[in-house]
Amino acid sequence: MMDQPSATEILTAVREFIEKHAMPELTGRTAFHARVAANAIAIIVRELDQGDRANVAEQLRLEQLLQRKGNLAELNRELCRRLRTNELAIDDAGLSRHLTLTTLAKVAIDQPNYSGLLHSPHRPD
Amino acid sequence: MMSASQPSFAPALNAAIQRAMVGVNAIANLHRLSGGASQETWSFDALTGDQILPLVLRRAPGGALVQRSVTAVSLATEARVIRLAEAARVPVPPVPYVLQDSDELGPGYIMGRIEGETIARKILRDPEYAAARPKLARQCGEILALIHGIGKSQLGELRVVTPKAQFEQYRSIYDGYDYPHPVFEVAFKWLEGRIPEPRELTLVHGDFRNGNLMIGQDGVRAVLDWELTHIGDPAEDLGWICVNSWRFGETHKVVGGFGDVSELLAGYAGAGGAGMTAERVKFWEVFGTLKWGIMCMTMYQAFALGSDRSVERAAIGRRSSETEIDLVNLLYPKAPAP
């Protein structure tokens, strides 16, 4: 068990340093990259918070959809293979449900304010 | 007029402009506008005795003969196509001069500097453009019909990219990265069954979207950035401007965040564009969304392989998922069963 602060707390401190202290002193390209860096840290903080749960749910759905065991990378490669060879049809109901839920979870980590997520008809209310 | 802080090519540019443009006796206010891997742009004024001509120099980075990406045309070709577009009444910056070897400035050309806004968030939200916004989708349709109507015999040598060739190109780029994206597989499969016949291929702008359109209070003032121009399916240009990433948050206005497909199509038909349908546009909207997702993977590769270690190149890989949600919304429009 690591001591306090948690990884999330450290990253949040780094993000706040960039936003509140570094960025006001920067201009042009460097200021732009600092903004990108702060956003990148926010992605990691969300991934630390939501990633494990999302990955477990994705793996369970994949195992059910493909009727086999494996890690996430193996299962996703197998899913891609079956789609390419038409062993799995793209209008399969289990597939569309899996991809919808997986993608909602991914974008919620990568870009929670993205318009395609905010206005998705699949978004739970 | 030249100060010590001027770039080293300033005297050569000054000499070239004075040779090329009658009455010009000096240049002033030379400064960098933007730069990329394939080109750099500089703003400057050409001075005659009583006039100031606002101009832009677009040239190869550092004036060098660099290899542009396989999909980009040469700067000389870009200039030639812009001049053809101007003759066809497409709003473009005039191109008074194409650089010659003897100018010692590298490949490039001089164009007029048009006043206006290219930043999408301002165009879509600032009150200044409120009167222009409702006109833009129709204008885009009209402009595209003019571009697509340019006679192919005038075009000279230009890459022909059939829908199938472009499909295979992106399939092969995606396959090369060897990283599984099941949503992209679904999109490829959906598109594969709908690839249009290469019936009437025309001149295509190739990057017709917010960012490359100069907008004023009166509407579209100029179509910029012709480096991806080619001969292809004209519907490609109509679909690309519908990709959700180019709506910059204004998702419900499908065309560039400012209008509807019906307005785009009405403008297109009204300006003589034939046979365009919402279905043809949708194919290229789906294709364009997938293409932008793969382009995000490509930009991440520049980071992963070490050619650009910026945090921006690293982070853009995580924008692939925005195209995945857009593809899910497009291809699975109904909510899944609970």
Interface residues (C-beta under 8 A of the other chain):
Chain A: F32 H33 V36 A37 N39 A40 I43 A73 N76 R77 L79 C80 L83 R84 N86 I90 A93 L95 S96 R97 L99 T100 L101 T102 T103 L104 K106 V107 D110 Q111 Y114 S115 G116 L117 L118 H119 S120 P121 H122
Chain B: P180 H181 P182 V183 E185 V186 F188 K189 W190 N244 R247 F248 G249 E250 T251 H252 S310 V311 E312 A314 A315 R318 R319 S321 E322 E324 I325 D326 V328 N329 L331 Y332 P333 K334 A335 P336 A337
